Amino acid sequence: MNDIPALVLGLLAGAVLGAFFFGGLWWTVQKGVTSDVPALWFFGSLLLRTGIVLVGFYLLSQGHWSRLVACLIGFLIARVFVMKRLTRSPEEQTQSEKENSRAP
């Protein structure tokens, strides 16, 4: 029973790490597609985001697999929320965006 606060903390911290990771990915794509050196943006962002998340998981788990699982679940929950927040629904897309998204 004493581990429940640690699991909740792990879940919340995993959600923060997930929001950082996937929000950073979205930001990188926005910057990378207009950059003169997109490979540098994508590779640098990948290293930075992955490094921070792995160190965060390591520090938060403190050697307990249950805390690591809680962090991972929070991370995945954050992915769902970030994707829902940053993607537009089909109703919000204009007709020209719908036409351009179809392959010839």
N, C-alpha and C positions, 0 to 999 in steps of 0.2 A: 504493500500500500504506500510506502514511503516514496516509491519511484514514480507515482502518478504525476506529481508536479514536474519532475524531470522530463517525463514523456510529453507533457503538454508544452513545456518550454522547447523541447526538441521539435515538436510539430510546428510551433510558431516560428522558431528560428529557421526551420527548413522552408517554411513558406516565404520568409524574408529572403533567404538565399535563392529560392526559385524565382521570386519576383525580380531580384537583381539579375539572375542569369538570363531569363527570357525577355525581360525588359531591355537588358543590354544587347541581346541578340536582335531585337526589333530596331533599336537605335543604330546598331552596327549596319544593318541592312539599309536603313535610310541614308546613312553617311556613305556606305560603301558603293552604292549604285551610282552616286554622283561624283565619286572621287576619281582622281587620275591614277591612283595606285590602290585599287580595291583589294588586291591580295594582301597588302599590308594591314588594311583595316580588318579584314576577316580573320587573318591568322593571328594578329595581335589581340584582337578581341577574344578569340577562342582560347588562347593561352591565359589571358587575364581572367576571364569569366570562369574557366574550368579550374584554374589554380585557386581562386578565391573560394569557390564552392567546395572543392576537395579539402582545403585547409579548414573551412568552416565545419564540414561534416566530421572531420577528424577531431577537432577541438570540442565540438558539441557532444560527440558520442562518448568520449572519455573511456573508451574501451568496452562499452556496453552495447551489445548488438541491438537491444530493444530501443535504445536512444537513437541509434543509427537508422533503424527502421522508421521511427517516428519522424526523423528529419527527412527521410526519403519520401514519406507519405505527404508531409507538408510541402516538399519541393514539387511533387506531382500535382497537388491541389493548386498550388500557385500557377503552374503551367496552364491549367484549365482556365483559371480566372484571367490571367494575362492574355491568353489567346482569345477569350470571349471579349475582353475589353478592347483589344487592338484590331480585331478583324471586324469588318463591316458585314452586316446581314445582306442577303440578296435584295431586300427592299430598298436598302440605302444606296446600292450601286446604280449608277446612271445606265441608260440603255447602251451608250457607247462603250462603257467599261465591260458590260456583259458580252457585247459583240467582240471586243478585243480579247476577251479571255478564252474564246473558243478557238481551237486549232483549225486550220483550213483543211 
